[in-house]
Amino acid sequence: MEWRSFIAAWLVLACTTGPGWATGPETSIRPSQRNMQITLIAAEAEVQADKGLTDWVQGFRARALAKGIEARIFDQTMSQVTYDSEIIKRDRNQAEFTKTIWDYLDTAVSDLRIANGRTALAQWDSTLSRIEARYGVEKEVIVAIWGLESAYGTFRGSIDIINALTTLAYDARRADFFENELVQALRILQSGDTTPSQLTGSWAGAMGHTQFMPSSFQTYAVDFNGDGKRNIWEDDPTDALASTGAYLSHFNWTKGQPWGVEVRLPDGFDYTRADREDLRLPSTWAAIGVKPVSGAFDDAHGVASILLPGGAEGAAFMIFSNFAVLEKYNSADAYVIGVGHLSDRISGGPAIEHSWPRRLRALTKDERIELQKRLTAAGFDTVKIDAKMGPLTINAVRRFQLANGLLPDGYPSLAVLERLRAL
């Protein structure tokens, strides 16, 4: 589900010019020659791109037909596609994730989202109970994904998927990926699951209540209401919610196992043990002083590791194999914790107890890349230079911290970057 994207809301600010009496314009409203030239250049570039896309579609036709797309479906669907420069701009300038985990959770698990989740759960309880019984995935988890992906169906996206994917496939940056998604989208139309006018979603191709990419739709979507279509787009979310259950079930969701539980760490805790590869039974963690914030540990849930998404100063979680299943939907720790914690809150569970180090800020994308480069240059290889603060980078940070007498919590903070800069 790599390119599933959240639907963002933009605020349009209207500006006023002050007092209500009539005044003359401060500057001429006639376009400058330079602005006219820029407009003409942009328009010419758009025309050339549109022609290039038309030529690309002609070449793509043979490849699509070779993969089983009927000529009739291809010609009817692809005849109206046009180059959309706005989609390319979005692809080039995707908003980098610069929120801290606490800022993210403030929005992802807000009081309003919790309340709306409980309302959605009550409204669709009968359907969700049947989905849970069929796929073994708790209905609160499915509702939480629904809440984060489309605000319970209120922001599903209205962009023409075929046009968006054609534009992205024509663009050279990730042509193979998006061409495959375009073929899968054409197969959706060919199978009759929906119509071209209903095949809408986000600019990157994610669709429906729970934002499936076309390839994921083809593999995991189900017709749960038995109408002969796997319809994840319409107002009735039944098929979309069931498809999400089927998706998580495919990746071995364990019913009854928590995604994670908040824990208290003992004084003097060895922070090198906060490692995704350090798996122990809850009773083993308890033996070294790790305690649940509420409730009791249960070894029946299997082995778990300790996660510190906000470093040693933030909340600590004991995470189980269901955490990794949620990562298949979206690999960001913040997203997984958001889904997990939202599902807990919808179920009536408590808020996260431990405070967060809110004085700290997240690293920018450029700073994250700089951190990885400096760590690698200093002998603490991050393996990838991709601005992603995943386990590889966290482990590299921890090794650097150990080598320099710092608390080895693996947190990629500005203080760590500044220490590297001082080398």
C-alpha positions as a printed Julia matrix, in Angstrom:
423×3 Matrix{Float64}:
   0.0     0.0     0.0
   3.02    2.18   -0.56
   1.37    5.16   -2.22
  -1.72    5.41   -0.19
  -1.89    9.03    0.75
  -3.8    11.03    3.3
  -6.34   13.57    1.94
  -5.11   17.01    2.99
  -7.3    20.06    3.62
  -6.09   23.44    2.49
  -7.13   26.76    4.04
  -7.8    29.56    1.53
  -7.11   32.91    3.13
  -9.07   35.9     1.84
  -7.28   39.19    2.25
  -8.92   42.6     2.5
  -7.34   45.91    1.54
  -8.27   47.95    4.59
 -10.7    50.93    4.77
 -13.95   50.73    2.84
 -13.59   53.93    0.85
 -12.71   53.94   -2.87
  -9.04   54.34   -3.75
  -7.07   53.98   -6.93
  -4.85   50.97   -7.48
  -1.36   51.34   -6.08
   0.12   49.62   -9.11
  -1.03   48.99  -12.65
  -3.22   45.91  -13.14
  -1.82   45.48  -16.66
   0.32   42.3   -16.83
   4.0    42.99  -17.16
   5.8    41.86  -20.27
   7.88   39.46  -18.16
   4.8    37.84  -16.61
   3.22   37.49  -20.05
   6.36   35.77  -21.31
   6.39   33.38  -18.34
   2.72   32.56  -18.94
   3.35   31.89  -22.64
   6.35   29.67  -21.87
   4.33   27.7   -19.32
   1.46   27.3   -21.75
   3.81   26.09  -24.49
   5.38   23.59  -22.07
   1.91   22.29  -21.22
   1.08   21.85  -24.9
   4.33   19.97  -25.51
   3.77   17.77  -22.46
   0.23   16.98  -23.61
   1.53   15.97  -27.03
   4.24   13.87  -25.39
   1.66   12.14  -23.24
  -0.51   11.42  -26.29
   2.48    9.81  -28.01
   3.24    7.84  -24.84
  -0.34    6.52  -24.66
  -0.04    5.24  -28.23
   3.1     3.31  -27.27
   1.55    2.11  -24.02
  -1.43    0.65  -25.85
   0.5    -2.37  -27.14
   1.98   -3.05  -23.71
  -1.42   -2.83  -22.05
  -3.07   -5.14  -24.57
  -0.22   -7.62  -24.14
  -1.1    -7.71  -20.43
  -4.71   -8.59  -21.11
  -6.41   -5.21  -21.4
  -9.12   -5.32  -24.06
  -8.71   -2.89  -26.94
 -12.26   -1.63  -26.41
 -11.63   -0.84  -22.75
  -8.29    0.8   -23.51
  -9.59    2.99  -26.32
 -12.7     4.11  -24.47
 -10.83    4.88  -21.28
  -7.6     6.4   -22.56
  -9.03    8.57  -25.33
  -9.68   11.52  -23.02
  -6.55   11.55  -20.85
  -4.55   14.77  -20.64
  -1.33   15.79  -19.01
  -1.93   17.22  -15.53
   1.0    19.38  -14.47
  -0.48   19.86  -11.0
  -0.1    16.15  -10.28
   3.56   16.28  -11.27
   4.04   19.28   -8.99
   2.52   17.34   -6.11
   4.73   14.36   -6.86
   7.84   16.53   -6.98
   6.98   18.51   -3.89
   5.33   16.06   -1.55
   5.03   17.51    1.92
   7.87   16.0     3.89
   6.91   14.39    7.14
   8.43   16.76    9.69
   6.05   16.27   12.58
   7.15   14.78   15.84
   5.25   11.73   17.01
   3.38   13.81   19.57
   2.31   16.44   17.05
   1.15   13.69   14.71
  -0.85   11.92   17.42
  -2.46   15.21   18.49
  -4.2    15.21   15.1
  -4.46   11.48   14.36
  -6.0    10.67   17.73
  -7.8    13.94   18.44
 -10.94   14.01   20.56
 -12.97   14.68   17.42
 -11.5    11.72   15.53
 -12.14    9.47   18.52
 -15.74   10.66   18.82
 -16.35   10.28   15.08
 -14.79    6.82   15.21
 -17.17    5.72   17.93
 -20.08    7.09   15.91
 -18.9     5.24   12.79
 -18.43    2.05   14.8
 -21.96    2.28   16.16
 -23.47    3.07   12.77
 -21.77    0.15   11.01
 -21.49   -2.23   13.97
 -23.47   -5.07   12.42
 -21.42   -5.01    9.21
 -18.14   -4.61   11.09
 -19.0    -7.5    13.41
 -19.51   -9.76   10.41
 -16.22   -8.57    8.9
 -14.44   -9.26   12.19
 -15.96  -12.74   12.34
 -14.9   -13.47    8.74
 -11.35  -12.13    8.81
 -10.38  -12.19   12.48
  -9.5    -8.48   12.62
 -11.0    -6.37   15.39
 -13.58   -3.93   14.09
 -12.02   -1.06   16.06
  -8.75   -1.54   14.16
 -10.55   -1.44   10.81
 -12.44    1.69   11.87
  -9.18    3.34   13.0
  -7.62    2.77    9.56
 -10.8     4.15    7.99
 -10.49    7.19   10.23
  -6.88    7.94    9.34
  -7.17    7.18    5.63
 -10.32    9.14    4.74
 -11.79   10.59    7.97
 -14.41    7.84    7.95
 -15.18    8.26    4.28
 -15.55   12.03    4.18
 -12.32   12.64    2.19
 -11.99    9.83   -0.35
 -10.47   11.94   -3.11
 -12.11   13.19   -6.3
  -9.25   13.05   -8.82
  -9.65   10.94  -11.96
  -7.45    7.92  -11.22
  -6.82    6.99  -14.86
  -5.72   10.5   -15.73
  -3.54   10.8   -12.64
  -1.81    7.46  -13.17
  -1.31    8.15  -16.87
   0.37   11.45  -16.07
   2.59    9.8   -13.46
   3.42    6.82  -15.69
   4.38    9.18  -18.53
   6.66   11.06  -16.15
  10.04    9.32  -16.02
  10.7     9.45  -12.28
   8.72    6.32  -11.31
   7.4     5.23  -14.67
   7.46    1.45  -14.1
   5.62    1.66  -10.78
   2.84    3.87  -12.07
   2.51    2.08  -15.39
   1.81   -1.12  -13.48
  -0.75    0.7   -11.33
  -2.36    2.09  -14.48
  -2.69   -1.4   -15.95
  -4.29   -2.58  -12.71
  -6.7     0.37  -12.79
  -7.73   -0.55  -16.34
  -8.33   -4.1   -15.14
 -10.66   -2.73  -12.47
 -12.76   -1.12  -15.2
 -12.55   -4.2   -17.37
 -13.86   -6.4   -14.55
 -16.82   -4.06  -14.04
 -16.15   -3.3   -10.38
 -16.79    0.38  -11.08
 -17.13    2.9   -13.91
 -14.64    5.48  -15.22
 -16.6     8.34  -13.65
 -16.53    6.64  -10.24
 -12.86    5.62  -10.41
 -11.61    8.54   -8.36
  -9.2     9.0    -5.47
  -6.01   10.79   -4.55
  -3.52   12.33   -6.96
  -1.14    9.37   -6.41
  -3.75    6.73   -7.25
  -5.04    5.67   -3.81
  -8.75    4.98   -3.84
 -11.82    4.6    -1.7
 -12.65    4.67    1.99
  -9.39    3.01    3.04
  -7.21    4.21    0.15
  -6.17    1.12   -1.78
  -3.78    1.41   -4.7
  -5.06   -0.43   -7.81
  -2.55   -3.28   -7.38
  -3.59   -3.78   -3.76
  -7.23   -3.65   -4.83
  -6.65   -6.42   -7.33
  -4.98   -8.65   -4.76
  -6.98   -7.98   -1.59
 -10.32   -6.29   -2.34
 -13.44   -8.38   -1.7
 -17.14   -8.28   -2.6
 -18.48   -8.55    0.92
 -22.05   -7.44    0.24
 -22.47   -9.97   -2.55
 -23.56   -7.61   -5.32
 -20.97   -8.94   -7.75
 -18.68   -5.91   -7.46
 -15.79   -4.99   -5.22
 -16.93   -1.43   -4.75
 -14.7     0.56   -2.4
 -15.75    3.96   -3.8
 -19.45    4.36   -3.07
 -20.92    5.87    0.09
 -21.64    2.43    1.53
 -18.22    1.44    2.96
 -18.96   -2.3     3.32
 -16.63   -3.61    0.63
 -13.87   -1.17    1.56
 -13.95   -2.09    5.25
 -14.07   -5.8     4.47
 -11.18   -5.41    2.02
  -9.13   -3.82    4.8
  -9.94   -6.78    7.03
  -8.92   -9.16    4.24
  -5.68   -7.24    3.74
  -4.64   -7.44    7.39
  -5.74  -11.07    7.59
  -3.52  -11.91    4.61
  -0.52  -10.59    6.53
  -1.37  -12.75    9.55
  -3.14  -10.41   11.91
  -3.55  -12.12   15.3
  -6.95  -11.47   16.81
  -6.8   -10.67   20.51
  -3.16   -9.63   20.39
  -2.51   -5.93   21.03
  -0.54   -3.91   18.51
   1.36   -2.64   21.53
   0.93   -1.53   25.12
   2.35    1.48   26.89
   4.95    0.51   29.49
   7.06    2.05   32.24
  10.77    1.4    32.06
  12.79    0.84   35.22
  15.47    3.21   36.45
  18.76    2.29   34.86
  17.08    0.59   31.9
  19.57   -0.56   29.28
  18.4     1.42   26.26
  20.28   -0.82   23.87
  17.45   -3.26   24.54
  14.96   -0.9    22.88
  15.61   -2.64   19.59
  13.07   -4.19   17.21
  15.26   -7.29   17.0
  15.35   -7.8    20.78
  12.29  -10.02   21.18
  11.3   -11.39   24.57
   8.19  -12.7    26.24
   6.37  -10.09   28.35
   7.26  -12.03   31.5
  10.94  -11.77   30.59
  10.6    -8.01   30.18
   8.76   -7.87   33.49
  11.64   -9.7    35.17
  13.96   -6.77   34.38
  11.47   -4.19   35.65
   9.39   -3.29   32.59
   5.79   -2.78   33.7
   2.54   -2.11   31.84
   1.0     1.31   32.46
  -2.34   -0.43   32.9
  -3.51   -4.01   33.04
  -1.18   -7.0    33.1
   1.21   -8.71   30.69
   0.16  -11.93   28.99
   2.74  -14.28   27.5
  -0.01  -15.71   25.3
   0.43  -12.62   23.11
   3.9   -13.83   22.12
   7.26  -12.13   22.07
   7.58   -8.38   21.96
  10.14   -5.6    21.65
  10.44   -2.14   23.18
   9.83    0.92   21.01
  10.75    4.5    21.95
   9.15    6.7    19.26
   9.99    9.89   21.16
  13.33    8.8    22.58
  14.09    8.1    26.23
  12.07   11.11   27.37
   8.86   10.03   25.64
   6.38    7.22   26.02
   7.62    3.65   25.72
   5.68    0.81   24.13
   5.96   -2.94   24.12
   5.03   -3.91   20.56
   3.89   -7.28   19.25
   3.71   -8.93   15.84
   0.49   -7.07   14.96
   2.59   -3.9    14.85
   4.47   -5.36   11.88
   1.16   -6.29   10.21
   0.0    -2.67   10.4
   3.35   -1.65    8.88
   2.26   -3.5     5.73
  -0.46   -0.87    5.37
   1.89    2.04    6.04
   5.45    1.57    7.23
   5.77    4.78    9.27
   5.92    4.17   13.02
   3.8     7.27   13.59
   1.04    5.89   11.38
   1.08    2.46   13.05
   0.98    3.99   16.54
  -1.76    6.34   15.33
  -3.92    3.46   14.09
  -3.2     1.35   17.15
  -3.83    4.07   19.69
  -6.93    5.35   17.86
  -8.37    1.85   17.88
  -7.67    1.61   21.61
  -9.37    4.95   22.28
 -12.39    4.05   20.15
 -12.63    0.9    22.3
 -12.69    3.06   25.43
  -9.02    2.7    26.33
  -7.02    5.42   28.08
  -4.87    8.13   26.56
  -1.11    7.74   26.51
  -0.01    8.44   30.06
   3.61    9.47   29.69
   4.38   13.02   28.63
   6.3    13.85   25.46
   9.4    16.08   25.16
   7.45   18.8    23.38
  10.33   21.26   23.52
  12.06   19.22   20.8
  11.36   19.63   17.11
  11.49   17.13   14.28
  14.39   17.18   11.85
  13.63   18.53    8.4
  14.11   16.3     5.38
  17.45   17.95    4.59
  18.57   17.47    8.19
  17.58   13.8     8.15
  19.63   13.25    5.02
  22.53   15.14    6.58
  22.25   12.99    9.7
  22.44    9.8     7.66
  25.39   11.04    5.63
  27.31   12.18    8.7
  26.59    8.95   10.58
  27.81    6.87    7.65
  30.91    9.02    7.17
  31.71    8.64   10.88
  31.61    4.85   10.6
  28.0     4.24   11.67
  26.51    3.06    8.4
  22.79    3.79    7.92
  22.83    1.58    4.77
  20.47    3.98    2.99
  20.47    7.75    2.54
  16.72    8.25    2.17
  15.64   10.63    4.97
  13.66    7.77    6.57
  14.26    7.35   10.25
  13.62    3.61   10.28
  15.34    0.81   12.23
  18.59    1.03   10.21
  19.1     4.71   11.02
  17.91    4.31   14.61
  20.46    1.53   15.15
  23.19    3.69   13.6
  22.24    6.56   15.93
  22.36    4.17   18.89
  25.84    2.93   17.94
  27.03    6.53   17.62
  25.53    7.38   21.01
  27.22    4.39   22.64
  30.57    5.31   21.13
  30.27    8.86   22.44
  28.99    8.22   25.94
  25.43    9.35   25.18
  22.2     7.72   26.3
  21.69    5.09   23.54
  17.97    5.53   22.88
  18.46    5.75   19.11
  16.4     8.92   18.82
  17.46   11.0    15.77
  17.37   14.36   17.5
  18.84   17.73   16.58
  21.28   17.27   19.47
  22.67   14.13   17.82
  23.03   15.94   14.49
  24.81   18.84   16.17
  27.17   16.43   17.91
  27.98   14.89   14.53
  28.56   18.34   13.04
  31.09   19.03   15.77
  33.27   16.05   14.83
